Amino acid sequence: MPTRNDQRSSCPGLAAREELVTRPITEIEGLDQLFEDCLPAFGGSDLRRVWQLLDEAIGRGIPMTLSVAGPVTLSGQHTTWLNPLLDSGWFAMVSTTDAVCYHDGHRALDGAQERPFFRVDRHGDDGDLRDEKTIRVTDVGFPEDTLLEQDRLLRAILAQEEFQQSMSGTEFRHKLGRRYAAQERQNGVSEGMLALCWRKAMPIFVGAPADGSVFLNSVQRWCLAELGGAPHAFALDLHREVFESCALHRWGVQENEAGALGTLILGGGVPKNFNLQPEPTLSQILGFEDVPGYLYDIQITTAPVSDGSLSSCPPAEAVTWGKVDKDAYRSSCVSLQADYTTCMPFLSRALLEKRSRFERWSERMGFEALCQKHPAARGYLRPRAGYRLMERKDSLVERLLEEVRGRRGDLESEPLYPLASLEGLESRA
């Protein structure tokens, strides 16, 4: 009599199916093995899929972009898991919010030691907190004076000569990260996110710069200048910032050794949208053909897909816009319905544990021998210095401008859209 296994394996196509692995947690040696072998089904298998694709993209040496929304710096998560992940050399650029950049400076303030962050009851009396001048973000509290000192710091920074010019947002945040790094060194505090990105020459994009307190402090200086005070020449060149994102995307899909880009999207909102916009800008607006989208799109979001927001839309929907590779998305994309703050510490630790294991093996057997036996080691052990795209940004922008120059005739010859007449419209207002 044939065994049950024999009967199952005779079914067409069944042999290619992935085996349901159920390994006891008592037998694993690291978190990476837990994600691989101890999350067999249901919601656990969804998390396992996120792990598998991150592991695969990193092992293939794919440059990753990171989109992160939410108060990740205010809550200290940049210290616990985000900075170690960005310091790995796997990530090429970051898309985030102005607020993340603003709150990143709090712990380096001169008065920070006198005003520590603390836990608060998210269901407590917010009226009492307001009376005692405590700011609450979910279950994190801190004194309002922290915001006031941060504002003073930013206005002092913006008054410096190096900021009295128009610049792209990536240039601005690179300079701001350098200033934060000096503040952190002076006060002996751990490295913040902007300081780390400055050290690694990693571009930080902010799609909605006016929607945050860094820019609000520029507004104060602009207002005084308008009233006859000290001149304020600082300005953000949004056109250049968007074009820079296109140039870096072009580098990622054409010039880097892997020949593709991947993205890790944590939360949604503007950071996610800006992170996905280079492909349609290049193809839909500038008219380039055959511009690949992301090969890997790994998303963790709490937004329900039924609300129609960009925050919730899965990678498959992005395929229809050209933002994600249409030929690979079924095998290289995933959207996990979860709060990324609950799983990213563990995923980050698992990835870094695997890197450490490869490092130990490399010392013992030699790098090339290791890569021959474990090809993923080459991607995991790519240089920690990273891609340092801020140092190459200007040349990549000039190269893309030259490509656009070759298309100038087509762009300029496009017939203008026939606009409706404005005659008589005001009389209806």
Secondary structure, 3 states (H helix, E strand, C coil): CCCHHHHHHCCCCHHHCCCCCCCCHHHCCCHHHHHHHCCCCHHHHHHHHHHHHHHHHHHCCCCEEEEECCCCCCCCHHHHHHHHHHCCCCEEEEEECHHHHHHCCHHHCCCHHHCCCEECCCCCCHHHHHHCCEEEECCEEEEHHHHHHHHHHHHHHHCCHHHCCEECHHHHHHHHHHHHHHHHHHHCCCCCHHHHHHHCCCCEEECCCCCCHHHHHHHHHHHHHHCCCCCCCCEECHHHHHHHHHHHHHHHHHHCCCCCCEEEEECCHHHHHHHHCHHHHHHHHCCCCCCCCECEEEEEECCCHHHCCCCCCCHHHHHHHCCECCCCHHHHEEEEECCHHHHHHHHHHHHHHHHHHHHHHHHHHCHHHHHHHCCHHHHHCCCCCCCCHHHCHHHHHHHHHHHHHHCHHHHHCCCCCCCCCCCCCHHHC
